Every structure is written in structure tokens, then in C-alpha cells.
Amino acid sequence: MIVVVGLAFEARIAAGPGVQVICSGDGRHLGRSLAAAVRDNCGGLVSFGVAGGLHPDLQPGDCIVASAILSGANRMPTDPRWSQNLIDTVPNAVLGVLAGVPTPVATADAKRALHQKTGAAAVDMESHIVASVAMKHAIPMAAIRVITDPAGRALPKSALAAMRPDGTSDFAAMIRLLLRNPWELPTILRTALDARAARATLLRGRQLLGPRLGLPDFPQLELDVA
């Protein structure tokens, strides 16, 4: 099984026996890395981590299991058996559509517009790439994401500045920008609390799902390696 995450802390949570974790960072090379990895007898792909809220009712720490992934005009379904296992295992998880984007959706206005356009519950930068590779190679795919920044809150510029391309955090860059924009401090503190709630849900969900992350027993897959 391969678990795809965007951030280093998500990779630490997802790691475990029998699991290959790919941390995409900014996602520029994820498609190529994932296509190479699935050739080695991959039994399932799961997109795991945090997401931005698009539905106004979702709060930090709420868990979304994807019923489908949207990428532009493309709608890619997830595996229904696997998704149902996730819903049944993680308390209060809800089924919803995820939107995939190449860059962060950082403002409340942008989130509102994306929700109105797509009807998606949440947005992330990895699930659409995972779903595309899964469809190409006929591999079961699921996505479990936890809200970190809700629809009505923007991501502060200093928090965005801390995001390195490899998925780790550059706290020195964040502090430098924060010193130039001290009015962002309350928002940074609010963002940190939101992230703490999301991390707690991810940790609990990972523990409950066990080493296979809810993956059902599927027949042996013959991968399309053309």
C-alpha cells in the first residue's frame, strides 16, 4: 500500500509496517514519483492528511472521507468498499467530495468561490493526482482528509511562507515575515490551534484504522505498466 501526504508531519503519522509513504511537498513531482512506485505490486493508494474546508459547516478537526475527487472538469470516484470502511471506523467522519488544486486556496473568498463552483466539501493538493494514477493503473484508491483551515478563515501569509517544497516547515521564514507583519500574530495563533485539532484527529484515525488503513481484501491486481 502507498500513502500519499503533502506535509512531513502527515508522513510521520501515516508511517507503519507495510506502508510506503510518499510526501509530495509542493506536488510538482508527485505524479512521476507515484507512477514509478505503483509498478511494484501496489495493493492500494490512499491520500491522507489535512485539507482546507470549503463547506461552511466544517470545522478544524472534522474528518472527510472522499466519495469522489474533482480536478477541473474531471470527477474521479474512490473505491466504495474502502471508503465505507473509513466512514465506519473513524468516529464522526463524513462522506464528501474533495477538490484537487495545484496551489493553496488561501483566502475565504477563494474557498467560497471554489465551493460554489464545484460543491466540494474540502480541498487539497494531492488527492487529484493520486486518483488519476489509481484510475490509470486500476488500483483501489481512497482519500481521508481532516480540516485544518475552515472555509471562513484565510491562511496567513507568514504560514504560507513556512511551507517548503519538500513538505517540511521553515519556521525561520515564518518568523521573519511575522516580524514584518506583526498584525498577523493572532491569525497565526488561531492557525496553530486549528492545526493542532487536525493533527489530533489524524492521529486517532490512523490508530483506529490499523496497519492497512481500512484497506479491504482485494483480488491480486495486474497493473497496467504500459
C-alpha positions as CSV (number, residue, x, y, z in Angstrom):
1,M,0.0,0.0,0.0
2,I,1.1,3.5,-0.7
3,V,0.0,6.5,1.4
4,V,0.4,10.0,-0.2
5,V,0.7,13.0,2.0
6,G,1.7,16.6,1.4
7,L,3.5,17.5,4.6
8,A,6.3,16.0,6.7
9,F,4.2,15.7,9.9
10,E,1.5,13.8,8.0
11,A,4.2,11.4,6.8
12,R,5.2,10.7,10.4
13,I,1.6,9.9,11.3
14,A,1.0,7.7,8.3
15,A,4.1,5.6,8.6
16,G,3.9,2.0,9.6
17,P,4.7,-1.6,8.7
18,G,3.8,-2.5,5.2
19,V,3.2,1.1,4.2
20,Q,5.2,3.2,1.7
21,V,4.7,6.9,2.4
22,I,5.3,9.4,-0.4
23,C,5.5,13.0,0.8
24,S,4.7,15.2,-2.2
25,G,5.6,18.6,-0.8
26,D,4.5,21.1,-3.4
27,G,3.3,18.3,-5.6
28,R,5.4,19.1,-8.7
29,H,6.9,15.7,-9.0
30,L,4.2,13.6,-7.3
31,G,2.7,12.2,-10.5
32,R,6.0,10.9,-11.7
33,S,7.1,9.5,-8.3
34,L,3.7,7.8,-7.8
35,A,3.6,6.3,-11.3
36,A,7.0,4.7,-10.7
37,A,6.1,3.5,-7.2
38,V,2.8,1.7,-8.1
39,R,4.7,-0.6,-10.5
40,D,6.0,-2.6,-7.5
41,N,2.8,-4.6,-6.7
42,C,0.8,-1.8,-5.1
43,G,-2.4,-3.1,-3.5
44,G,-4.0,0.3,-2.8
45,L,-3.4,4.1,-2.8
46,V,-4.7,6.4,-0.1
47,S,-4.5,10.2,0.1
48,F,-4.0,11.1,3.7
49,G,-3.6,14.3,5.7
50,V,-5.1,17.7,6.2
51,A,-7.3,19.8,3.9
52,G,-8.8,23.2,3.6
53,G,-12.5,23.5,4.4
54,L,-14.9,24.6,1.6
55,H,-18.2,23.7,3.1
56,P,-19.1,26.4,5.7
57,D,-20.2,23.9,8.3
58,L,-16.9,22.1,8.5
59,Q,-14.7,22.9,11.5
60,P,-11.0,22.2,12.3
61,G,-10.6,18.5,13.2
62,D,-13.6,17.3,11.1
63,C,-12.8,14.3,9.0
64,I,-13.8,13.9,5.4
65,V,-13.8,10.6,3.5
66,A,-13.9,11.3,-0.2
67,S,-16.7,9.9,-2.3
68,A,-15.0,11.4,-5.4
69,I,-12.2,13.6,-6.4
70,L,-12.6,16.6,-8.6
71,S,-9.8,18.0,-10.8
72,G,-11.1,20.7,-13.2
73,A,-13.9,19.0,-15.2
74,N,-12.8,15.5,-14.2
75,R,-14.7,13.6,-11.5
76,M,-12.8,10.5,-10.3
77,P,-14.6,8.1,-7.9
78,T,-12.9,6.5,-4.9
79,D,-13.3,2.8,-4.0
80,P,-16.7,2.5,-2.3
81,R,-15.8,-0.5,-0.1
82,W,-12.7,1.2,1.2
83,S,-14.4,4.5,1.7
84,Q,-17.2,2.8,3.7
85,N,-14.6,1.1,5.9
86,L,-13.1,4.5,6.7
87,I,-16.5,6.0,7.5
88,D,-17.4,3.1,9.7
89,T,-14.1,3.2,11.6
90,V,-13.3,6.9,12.2
91,P,-15.9,8.5,14.6
92,N,-18.0,11.3,13.1
93,A,-16.3,11.1,9.7
94,V,-18.5,12.3,6.8
95,L,-18.6,11.4,3.2
96,G,-17.9,14.3,0.7
97,V,-16.3,15.3,-2.5
98,L,-12.7,16.6,-2.5
99,A,-11.4,19.2,-4.9
100,G,-7.8,18.9,-6.0
101,V,-5.8,22.0,-6.9
102,P,-2.1,22.7,-7.7
103,T,-1.7,25.7,-5.3
104,P,-3.1,26.5,-1.9
105,V,-6.6,28.0,-1.7
106,A,-5.6,30.6,0.9
107,T,-8.4,33.1,1.3
108,A,-12.0,32.9,2.4
109,D,-13.2,34.4,-0.9
110,A,-11.3,31.8,-2.9
111,K,-12.7,29.0,-0.8
112,R,-16.2,30.3,-1.2
113,A,-15.9,30.6,-5.0
114,L,-14.5,27.0,-5.3
115,H,-17.3,25.6,-3.2
116,Q,-19.9,27.4,-5.2
117,K,-18.3,26.2,-8.5
118,T,-17.7,22.6,-7.5
119,G,-19.9,21.7,-4.5
120,A,-16.8,20.1,-2.9
121,A,-16.6,19.9,0.8
122,A,-12.8,20.4,1.1
123,V,-9.7,20.9,-1.0
124,D,-6.1,19.6,-1.0
125,M,-3.2,19.4,-3.4
126,E,-2.6,15.7,-3.6
127,S,-5.8,13.7,-3.9
128,H,-6.5,14.5,-7.6
129,I,-3.0,13.3,-8.6
130,V,-3.4,10.1,-6.5
131,A,-6.9,9.5,-8.0
132,S,-5.5,10.0,-11.6
133,V,-2.7,7.5,-11.1
134,A,-5.1,5.0,-9.4
135,M,-7.5,5.2,-12.4
136,K,-4.7,4.7,-14.9
137,H,-3.4,1.6,-13.2
138,A,-6.7,0.2,-12.0
139,I,-5.7,0.4,-8.3
140,P,-8.2,0.8,-5.4
141,M,-8.0,4.4,-4.1
142,A,-9.3,6.2,-1.0
143,A,-8.9,9.6,0.5
144,I,-9.2,10.6,4.1
145,R,-8.6,14.2,5.0
146,V,-9.0,16.3,8.1
147,I,-10.0,20.0,8.0
148,T,-7.3,22.3,9.3
149,D,-8.3,25.8,7.9
150,P,-12.1,26.2,7.7
151,A,-13.9,27.9,4.9
152,G,-14.3,31.2,6.7
153,R,-10.7,31.7,7.6
154,A,-7.7,32.7,5.5
155,L,-4.3,31.2,5.7
156,P,-1.9,34.0,6.9
157,K,1.0,34.9,4.5
158,S,3.5,34.0,7.2
159,A,2.2,30.5,7.5
160,L,2.3,30.1,3.7
161,A,5.9,31.3,3.8
162,A,6.8,28.5,6.1
163,M,5.9,25.8,3.6
164,R,9.0,24.3,2.0
165,P,8.7,22.5,-1.4
166,D,9.6,19.2,0.4
167,G,6.7,19.4,2.9
168,T,8.8,20.5,5.9
169,S,8.3,23.8,7.7
170,D,10.6,26.7,7.6
171,F,9.8,28.4,10.9
172,A,12.6,31.0,10.4
173,A,11.0,32.2,7.3
174,M,7.6,32.4,9.1
175,I,9.1,34.4,11.9
176,R,10.9,36.8,9.6
177,L,7.7,37.6,7.7
178,L,5.7,37.8,11.0
179,L,8.2,40.4,12.3
180,R,7.4,42.5,9.2
181,N,3.7,41.9,9.6
182,P,3.1,41.7,13.4
183,W,-0.7,42.1,13.0
184,E,-0.8,38.5,11.7
185,L,0.2,37.1,15.1
186,P,-3.4,36.5,16.3
187,T,-4.2,34.7,13.0
188,I,-1.0,32.6,13.3
189,L,-2.0,31.5,16.8
190,R,-5.5,30.7,15.5
191,T,-4.0,28.7,12.6
192,A,-1.8,26.8,15.1
193,L,-4.8,25.8,17.2
194,D,-6.6,24.7,14.0
195,A,-3.6,22.6,13.0
196,R,-3.5,21.0,16.5
197,A,-7.1,19.9,16.2
198,A,-6.5,18.4,12.8
199,R,-3.4,16.6,13.9
200,A,-5.3,15.1,16.9
201,T,-8.0,13.7,14.5
202,L,-5.3,12.3,12.1
203,L,-3.5,10.6,14.9
204,R,-6.7,9.0,16.3
205,G,-7.9,8.0,12.8
206,R,-4.5,6.4,12.0
207,Q,-4.6,4.4,15.2
208,L,-8.2,3.2,14.7
209,L,-7.6,2.2,11.0
210,G,-4.7,-0.1,11.8
211,P,-1.7,-1.0,9.6
212,R,-3.8,-1.4,6.4
213,L,-5.7,1.9,6.9
214,G,-9.0,0.2,6.3
215,L,-8.0,-1.4,3.0
216,P,-10.3,-4.3,2.2
217,D,-9.0,-7.6,0.8
218,F,-9.0,-7.2,-2.9
219,P,-8.0,-9.8,-5.6
220,Q,-4.4,-9.6,-6.7
221,L,-4.2,-6.7,-9.2
222,E,-2.5,-6.9,-12.6
223,L,-1.1,-3.4,-13.0
224,D,-1.1,-1.6,-16.3
225,V,2.6,-0.7,-16.6
226,A,2.5,0.4,-20.2
